[in-house]
Every structure is written in C-alpha cells, then in structure tokens.
Amino acid sequence: MGKFLEYCKIAFFNIKSNKVRALLTMLGIIIGISSVVAIVSLGNGFKKSINDELASLAGNTIEVYSMQNDLDFYDSDLDALMKKEKHIVGISPSMTLPGEASYKDLKTYSMQVKLGNEVLDQASKYDIIYGRYFTKEECEYCEKVCILDKSSARKMFGTENAVGMTIDLSYGSTGRGTTFRIIGIRDDNSSQMADLFMGSGGYDIKAECPFTSFIDAIGLSGYIEGYGSIVILLDDAENASAVLDHTRAILEARHDVRGENALYVLDYNSIFSVVDSSLTMVTLLIMLVAAISLFVGGIGVMNIMLVSVTERTREIGIRKALGARTGSVLTQFLVEAASISLLGGIIGIVLGLGGAELVCFLISNLTTSKLVADFNPIFILGIALFSMSIGIVFGILPARKAAKLSPIEALRKR
C-alpha cells in the first residue's frame, strides 16, 4: 500500500509539473465523459418527464373507437362491459367537438369541448380546483353545466375561479348553442406534451360538458343516439392488456363484427412503452457518438505517455540501476496514465452535471415544459471507474515500453 501511494505521489507530481500538457491530454477524456454524463442525465430526465406526463394523462384508461360509420355503441354495450369485466370501474361515452365560446358577446373564442358522463372526472388526472364536476343526475336530466380548465377561465374572465359564471357554447357546423353554467374549474398542465398526445392544441378554450346536454343544446339529440367512442376506466393500469382483449371480444360479439377490424382500442400504456424504448434507443446512439471522444482521449493518453517515457529514459535507467524491478516501473507508469484519465473523468463528470442542469434550467424557463435531469449515483461512479480504466488500457503500451528498457541503454541516452 505504501508503494502504491508513493506511485500516486510521483504521478501527481509529474502531472503538476506539466499542467498544460496534462490538460490537453485530458481534453478528449473530459469532452467524452461530460458528453456521456450530460446526455444520459438529460435522457433519463426527459424519459421520466414524458412518462410521468403521459401517465398523468391516461395511466389507467383505455379508449375504444368505432372504425365503421354504421357501428355505434349504446348504453346497453356499456352495461354489458360493466357486468362482464371485473376490472372496469367506470365507462363514459366520449366525443370531442370543435366549437365556439363567448361571454356576453364580448369576444368569441375557438373551443374544444369534450363530452361524456361523470366518469370522465375519474379518468382525468387533473383535479377540480374550484367547484365540482357534473353528476350522474345532471347528465340524465340534460343540465346545462360545464367544466373549464383554469387556463381557459383565466383567458375568458381574467381569473381562475369562474364558478357560477355563464358562457355561450355553440357547435361550429350548426352554429346552434345555448348558455351553460360553469360549475367547476379543472387544474391543467400547460405543457406542450399534453396537447401533442391528446390532440387539444390550437384552441383558446377547453371545456367538458355532459354528453346529453351539449348534444341537446346544438339540436342533434334526434340524430345522435349512439357513441362513436367510449372511455373505460380501469381499477389498475396493469390490467389494461387483459381488459383490452376482453373488451374487443365482447363488443365484436355484440355487434357481430368479428374479424372485420371494426374496432380500434387505444391502450396508452403501449404508447408509453414505445415512447420509452424509442427514447432509450436515441440516448444509446448519442452515447455511442460521445464514446468516440473517449476513444480519441485514450489515444491522447497513450501518445503523451509514450512522450513521457522518451523524456524520462535516464530517470528510468537510474531507477532500474538502483534495483527497481520491471513491475515497479510498469506500475508507476500505469498509475500515472490512470491518474490522468481519472482526473479528466472527474472534471468531465462535474462539467456534465453542470451542463445538464444548465440545459434543464433553460428549457424550464424558455418553454412551457419542466425538465429535471435524473442523476444516477451508480452510473456516475461507473463513469469515474471507466475513465480510469481508459488510462490503464491505453497506458499499458507506454508502461511496458518503459519497464522493458535496459538500464545500460537507458543511461546512455541523453
């Protein structure tokens, strides 16, 4: 142990004596390590952010869509699914329509209205922060009530708490509509990820209304009897796959459309896994590019150590003439190469962590998305050990060259 510490002292003395050369030697290691650390930390943070965002949107729901114009779902279908599938805790019709919203004819806003029943409240992961959600009775009796998200309320009324206010809602193609009373305000997430996956971008106002109330208000109650899509609320997201298959089988049997691809069942969990694997693949590819810098840095370590052997030929000769063994000389140069790489790795880790935090800060302040870098201590430790191993691997050749020098030949060289 005492000899090893002595080798470390010699190594750091030589590094300190040639600061500029050592820094230039470390440069490739620093760039490579900092790139890998920053990329992995940002990649993991980005994956976690996306997965949390998507899970919050529809972590325990599946949606079923009719792919045929003459195929609609009815209340009897919803009752059958509730009775035959134990993992279903609620079902709602689902329809999203474009329209317009106005307040006292002051200004007209483009609107996206989501129609369903009281189950939609449980399917959403954003809480009601003011007021309440519409009830089963209000859906059955076609009460003209609605829910706005807080961004929409702020845009229309200048305040988030707009409970009790009334707005005029109308459907774009018919132009017909009526006055709805706001009974609740839902929290929302203004990130662009929600709009991307839920298709709600580009509208000024986002509202939720009872299906029967809005259809009646726009004069389509006599034309729309069934539903083109339904939202199914599960007891646990882990049961999504089983419920998906069972739901498809039940509905295909009830409507006699087996084998016709008449239904499309959307399982958000499968989307999550695809997104996660895609992001992992992108991160690995970028890491591969960054690893090239590590390889270049390793060659730099080898090059500078070969130069060091040439410069210190007489020193090596004197040490061997005084009885230093070949293994001692080999170890000394390996320790020096490893020290250069380890020091470069530590600097690279610090720069990588700092760079990742800076990128997160900029993204969080310049966009509507919040990104937090995910630092893995075990990965950081592994990177430090890996950087040291680069010095050892690429330092073997120079160390062997130094260790094999003949004392007599070494002392003759000047």
N, C-alpha and C positions, 0 to 999 in steps of 0.2 A: 504493500500500500504506500509505503514511504517513497519507493522508487517511482510509482505512478504519479504521485503528487509532484515529485521533482520534474518528471517529464512535462506535466501540465505547466509548471512554472517556466520551464525553458520555452515551451510552445508560446505562452502568452508574452514572454519577453521578446521573442522573435517577431511576433505579430505587432507588438507595440513599437519595435524598432523600425518597422516598415509599414507604417499606418496606411499610407496612400496605396501602396501595392496590395496590402491585405484587403483594403476596402474595395478596390477594383476587382480583386479575386472573388470577394463575397457577392459582388453585384448580381451575378447570374443567379446565385442561390437566393438572395434577397428578393429579386423580382419573381422568381418561380414560387417560392414559399408564400410570399404576400399575395400573389395572384390566386394560388390554391385556397389559402385560408379565406380570403375575401369572397371568392366565388362560392365555396361550399357554405360559408356562413350566410351569405345572401340567398343562395339557392334554397337552403333549408328553411330560412325565414320566410321566403316567398312561398314555398310549398305549404308551410304551416298557415300562413295568412290566407292563401287560397282555399285550403281545406277547411279552415275554420269558417271562412265566408260562405262557402258552398254548403257546409253542414248546417250553418245557421239559416240558410235559405230553405232547405228542404231535406233535412237529415233523416226524418222518419216518415216521409211521404212518397207515394208513387202516383203517377198520373196516367190515366187511360184515355186514349183518343180513338174516335171512330175514323176509319180511313175510307168509308163509303158514304156517299151522300144520303142514301136511303136507310142508313143504320143509325139509330139514336138510342140513347139509354133512358130508362124511365125509373120512376120511384120504385117500381117492383124489382128492377135489377139491383138497385141499391139495397133494398130489403133482403134480397136473396144473398148478396155478398156478405151482409152483416150476420146473417144466420149461419152461413156455411163456412166462414173463415174466422177462426177464433182470434187471430192476431190483428184483425181490423177493429179499431176502436171508434171510427167515425168515417163517414163518406159525405162528400159535398159535390153538387153539380159545379162545374167550372166553365166559365166563359169570360173572355176578356174582349172588350169592345172599345173602339175609339169614340170619342165624343167631344162635347164642349161643356165648359162650366163657366158660370158667371155669377156675380154678386151684385144685385140691384142694378143690373145692366150697366155697371161702371166699366167693366172690361171683360172680354171673353177670352178664356184660356183653353188651349187644347188639353184634352183629358183622356186618360186611360182608366176605365172602370173595370174592376174585377167583380164578377157576380158569383154568388154561391149562397150557402147557408151558414149557420152558426159554427159549423165545424172548421171553416176557414180560419177562424181565430186561433184554434189549436194547431193548425197546420203551419201557421206563421211563427217564426222565431223572434219576431219583434213585438214587444209588449205594447199594450194600450197604456199610454202615459197620462191621458186625460179622458174622463168619461168612461164609457163601457162599449162593449161590442153588441151588435144586434142579436136578439134572442130567437129561439125557435118559433115562438108565438108571433113575433114581428115578421118573420119570414112567411108564416102561414097566412097572416092577415094582410099581407102586402103593405106593411107600414113604410112610408116614405122616409127612411132613415139611411144614413150613410156614415162611413168612416173615412177620414183623410189621414194621410201621413203628415208628420209635423212640418216637413219642408213645404208641402202644398198649402197647409194652413198659414204658414208664415208668409208665403208668397201672395195669398189672396187677402189675408186680413191683417198682416203685419204683426201677428202674434201666434204662438204655437197653440195656445189654449183657445180654440174656436168652438168649443162645445156649446150648443144652444143656438148657434148661428144657422142661417139657412142659405142654400145655394141652389141655383137652377142648373140642372143636369139635362143634357139632351144627347141623342144619338145622331151621329154625323149624317147617315144616309137618309133618315126620315125627317130630321130637324125637329122632331117632336120631343117633348120632355116635360118636366114638372119640377116643382120645388121640393128639395129634400132637406131634412133637418140633420145637422151634424150632431151625432151622439157620442162620438169618440175620436180621439187622435192617437194614431199609432206611431211609435218610435220608428225611425227608418235609418238606413245606413246609406249615406250619400256617396259611398264608394262606387267606382265605375264597374266593379266586378259584379255587383248585383244586377245592374242594368244589362250587362253583357249576357248573363246566363238566364235572366228572367225576361228579357226582351221588353223592358219598360223604359228604355231610353227615348229621349226626344219629346216627351210630353211634359207640359207645365204642371199638370195636376194629376195625382194618382188617388183614386177613390175605390172604396169597396161598398157594394150595396147588396141587399137581398136579391136573389135571382128573380123571384116572382115580382117584387116591387118595381124593379127597373124595367123588366120586360113589359109589365102592365103600363108603366108610365110612357113608354115610347110607342105604345099601340101595337105590340107584336104578340100579345098574350094569346090571340087566336091562331097565330101562325106557328108559334114555337111551343111544342108540347114536350119534346124530349130534350136531351142534353147531348151535345157532341163530345163532351169530355167530362171526366169526373176526377176528383182528388180523393185519394184514400189515405187516411191517417192510420199509422201502424203503432202497435204498442212498443216496438223496438225496431230500430233500423236494421239490426242483424237479421230480421225475419223477412226483409224486403224480397229477396230472391224467391223464397218459397211462396210468399203471398202473390208475387208477380205471376208465377206459373199457374197457381190455383185460380187467380182472378181471370186470367186469359181463358182457361178451360171452362170456367163457369159461364162467362159471357158468350163465348163462342157456341157453347151448347144451347144456351137460352135463345140465341138469335139464329142458330143453325148456319153458322158461317165457318165451320171448321176447315182449316187448310186454305182459306181464301185470303189470308193476311189482311183481314178486315179491321184488326185492332193493332194499335201501337201503344205499348206500355213503356212509359218513361220511368226508369229507375235512376234516381240521382246518384245513388251510391256507385253504380257502374261508371257514371261520368266522372266521379271523384277519382276512382282508381285509374282511369285512362289519363286524366289530367296529371295525377301524381306520378305515374310511370313515365309520361312524356317529359315532365319537368326533371325527373331524375336522369333521364337519358341526355337531355340538354346539358345538365350540370356535369355529367361524366365526360361529355365531348369537350366542353370548355376546359375541364380539368386536364384532359389529355393534351390540349394545346399548351396549357400552362406548364405541364410536365416537361415539355421540350426545353423550357427555360432552365429547369433543374438539371437536365442533361448537359446543356451548354455550360451551366455553372460548374458542374462536376468536371468537365473538361478543363475549365479555367483553373480549378483547384489542382488538377493533375499538372497542368502546364507550369503553374507558379511553384509547385513543389519540386518539379524537375529543375527549374532555375535555381531554387534554394539549394538543392543537392550540389549543383555545379559550383555555386558560390561558396559553399561550406565544405568543400572537399578536404581542405587542410584540417579543418576542425574535426571532421570525421576520422581522418587519418591519425591525428593526435589521440583522440579518444580510444581508437582501436589499439594504438601502440601502447596505451596505458592500461590495457586489459579489458576494454569494453567489449562485450560479446555482440555477435551479429544480431541476436534477438533484441538486445537493448537498443541498438541503433535503429532497427526496424520499428520497434515500439515507439521510440521518440518521434520519428517522422510520421507515423500513423496518428499519434496523439495530436501532433501539430496540424495535420490535414483535417482531422476530425474537429479540432477546436475552431479552425477557420470556418468550417461548414456549420458547426453548431452555433457559433456567434452570428453568422449570416442568417441562419434559420430563426434565431431568436429575434433579430431585427426585422426579418420578414414577417414573423408572426405578429409583432407589435404593429407594423405598418398595415398588415392585412386586416387586423381587428379594427384599427383606426379608420382605414379606408371603408370597411363595411359599415361602420357606424356613421360615417360622413354621408355615404350614399343613402342610408336609411333616413337620415335627417333631411336631406334634400328632397327625397321622394315624399316624405310625410308633410313637408312644408310647401312644396310646389304643386302637389296633386291632392286629390281627394282621398287617396288610399293611404293607409297606415302600414308601414313595413318595419318590422323589428328583426334584426339579424339574430340568428339562432347559433350560439357558440357552443360547441361540444367540447368539454374539457379533455375527454379521452382522445378525441381527434386532434386537438391542439398538441397534446403530449406526444401522440404518434407522429405528428409532423416534425416536432423537435428531434425525436429519435431518428426519423427518416433523414433529416438534414444532416445529422451527424454520421449516419451510415453512408451518405454520399461521399463525405470526406474520406471515410475509411476505404470504400470501394475504389475511388479514383486516386487515393493516396498510396495504394498497395504498390503500384509500379515504381513511383519515385522512391518509396521506402525500401523496396527490395534492391533498387539500384544503389542506394546509399549503404545498405547493410552489406552488400557484396563487394564493396570497394576494398582493395588490398591496402593495408596500412602503408606499405612502402611506396606503392604507386600514388596513393593519395598525398603523401608528404612531398613527393617530387613535383606535384602540380602547384602552380602558383596562380 
